[in-house]
Amino acid sequence: MSESKFETVSSLVDNYQASDDVFDELVKDNDMSETWQRYHLIGDTLRDELPNSLNLDLSASIANAIAEEPTVLAPVVKATISQTIKAKVVQFSKPFGQVAIAASAAGLMVIGVQQNVADNDSLVPNPIVQTIPFGGVAEPVSLNYQQNSRASQQQAMVEQQRRFQALLQDHKQQLKFTALTHKESSVEKVKTEVTNTPK
């Protein structure tokens, strides 16, 4: 639409005097009619005089805009033999990678537990070597020491198992607490929604 037609519509909206020919042209020209409607809607909005409901039919203009959109045709890419082989190798090796990661994590955990046990051994007093024979028969000193060493190893193993069980128990309690916290927060959310709903 030309600039002069916009000015004509604008002057009509502003209640300037115009001839009957201008009104006939306004009625016959769709662009001018739509502009007339838009200008009145803008004026109503600025004066805060909008009706309760607006019937804007945008479906035709949206359908036309979609029809005018260019169609983009993407070429079909055919995978080469090397690409398909690589994809199959990755698909085949993926479960092994996951198992390797899990095994590495388990190995690190075992090493960490062993380090903790080794650090705690320094706190346990060294066993006393018995040099006085029991029952009149002399025993080698190294044998007594080995027996005490085995006993301390067994004691360390029992302590390690006890700590591991305590960690598992603590983990279970934390899971229960987290589930309970989530349940309580969802119950509170539902309560607030119920109390805030209009009746």
C-alpha positions in Angstrom: 0.0 0.0 0.0 1.3 3.4 -0.9 2.2 6.1 1.6 -0.7 8.3 0.5 -3.2 5.6 1.3 -1.7 5.2 4.8 -2.1 9.0 5.3 -5.7 8.8 4.0 -6.6 6.0 6.4 -4.8 7.8 9.3 -6.7 11.1 8.6 -10.0 9.2 8.5 -9.3 7.6 11.8 -8.5 11.0 13.2 -12.0 12.2 12.1 -10.8 14.6 9.3 -13.3 15.4 6.7 -13.1 13.3 3.5 -15.2 12.9 0.4 -17.5 10.0 -0.3 -15.1 8.7 -2.9 -12.4 8.2 -0.2 -14.9 6.1 1.8 -15.8 4.1 -1.2 -12.2 3.4 -1.9 -11.6 2.4 1.7 -14.5 -0.1 1.5 -13.3 -1.6 -1.8 -9.6 -1.9 -1.0 -8.8 -4.8 1.4 -5.4 -3.4 2.5 -7.0 -0.1 3.4 -9.8 -1.8 5.3 -7.4 -3.9 7.3 -5.3 -0.9 8.0 -8.4 1.0 9.2 -9.2 -1.9 11.6 -5.6 -2.0 12.9 -5.5 1.8 13.5 -8.8 1.7 15.4 -7.5 -1.3 17.5 -4.3 0.6 18.3 -6.4 3.7 19.3 -8.7 1.6 21.5 -5.6 0.1 23.2 -4.1 3.4 23.9 -7.3 4.7 25.3 -7.7 1.5 27.3 -11.1 0.9 25.7 -10.5 -2.7 24.5 -13.5 -5.0 24.3 -13.6 -8.0 26.6 -12.8 -10.4 23.8 -11.0 -9.9 20.5 -11.7 -12.0 17.5 -8.5 -12.0 15.6 -8.4 -14.6 12.8 -4.7 -15.1 12.2 -5.0 -18.6 10.7 -5.3 -17.4 7.1 -2.2 -15.1 7.4 -0.2 -17.9 9.1 -1.2 -20.4 6.5 -0.2 -18.0 3.7 3.1 -17.4 5.4 3.8 -21.1 5.7 2.9 -21.7 2.1 5.3 -19.0 1.0 8.2 -20.5 3.0 10.8 -22.2 0.7 11.1 -25.9 1.0 14.6 -27.0 2.1 15.6 -30.4 0.7 18.5 -31.9 2.5 20.5 -34.5 0.6 20.4 -38.0 1.9 23.9 -39.0 3.2 24.8 -42.6 2.6 27.1 -44.0 5.1 30.4 -45.5 3.8 31.5 -48.9 4.7 34.2 -47.6 7.1 31.6 -45.4 8.9 29.2 -48.4 9.3 32.1 -50.5 10.6 33.1 -47.8 13.1 29.5 -47.5 14.3 29.2 -51.3 14.8 32.6 -51.4 16.7 31.4 -48.6 19.0 28.1 -50.3 19.6 29.9 -53.6 20.3 32.5 -52.1 22.6 30.2 -49.7 24.6 29.1 -52.4 27.2 32.8 -53.4 27.7 33.7 -49.8 28.4 30.9 -49.6 31.0 32.1 -52.8 32.7 35.7 -51.4 32.7 34.6 -48.2 34.3 32.7 -50.2 37.0 35.7 -52.4 37.6 38.0 -49.4 37.9 35.7 -47.8 40.5 35.5 -51.1 42.5 39.3 -51.4 42.3 39.8 -47.8 43.6 37.4 -48.5 46.4 39.4 -51.6 47.5 42.7 -49.7 47.3 41.1 -46.9 49.4 39.9 -49.3 52.0 43.3 -51.0 52.2 45.0 -47.6 52.6 42.6 -46.8 55.4 43.5 -50.1 57.1 47.2 -49.5 56.6 46.8 -46.0 58.2 45.0 -47.5 61.2 47.6 -50.2 61.7 50.0 -47.4 62.9 47.6 -46.8 65.8 47.5 -50.4 66.9 50.4 -51.3 69.2 53.0 -53.7 67.9 52.6 -57.3 69.3 55.0 -58.3 72.0 57.3 -61.1 71.1 57.1 -63.9 73.7 60.5 -65.3 74.6 59.6 -67.4 77.6 58.5 -70.9 76.5 55.2 -72.3 77.7 55.3 -75.8 79.0 59.0 -76.2 79.0 59.3 -76.4 75.2 61.0 -73.5 73.5 59.4 -72.2 70.4 61.0 -70.1 67.7 60.5 -66.4 68.2 59.5 -65.9 64.6 56.7 -68.4 64.9 55.1 -66.5 67.8 55.5 -63.3 65.9 53.8 -64.8 62.8 50.9 -66.0 64.9 50.5 -62.5 66.4 50.8 -61.0 63.0 48.0 -63.2 61.7 45.8 -62.4 64.6 46.3 -58.6 64.0 45.5 -59.2 60.3 42.3 -61.0 61.2 41.5 -58.2 63.7 42.1 -55.6 61.0 39.9 -57.5 58.6 37.1 -57.7 61.2 37.4 -54.0 61.8 37.3 -53.3 58.1 34.2 -55.3 57.7 32.6 -53.5 60.6 33.3 -50.1 59.1 32.1 -51.2 55.7 28.8 -52.4 57.3 28.5 -49.1 59.2 29.0 -47.2 55.9 26.3 -49.3 54.2 23.9 -48.7 57.1 24.5 -45.0 57.0 23.9 -45.0 53.2 20.6 -46.8 53.6 19.5 -44.3 56.3 20.4 -41.4 54.0 18.4 -42.9 51.2 15.4 -43.3 53.5 15.8 -39.7 54.8 16.0 -38.3 51.2 12.9 -40.3 50.1 11.0 -39.1 53.2 12.1 -35.5 52.6 10.9 -35.6 49.0 7.6 -37.2 50.0 7.1 -34.5 52.7 7.9 -31.7 50.2 5.5 -33.1 47.6 2.8 -33.4 50.3 3.4 -29.8 51.3 3.2 -28.7 47.7 -0.2 -30.5 47.3 -1.5 -29.0 50.5 -0.6 -25.5 49.3 -2.2 -26.1 45.9 -5.3 -27.3 47.6 -5.6 -24.4 49.9 -4.8 -21.9 47.1 -7.4 -23.2 44.6 -10.5 -21.0 44.3 -13.7 -22.5 45.5 
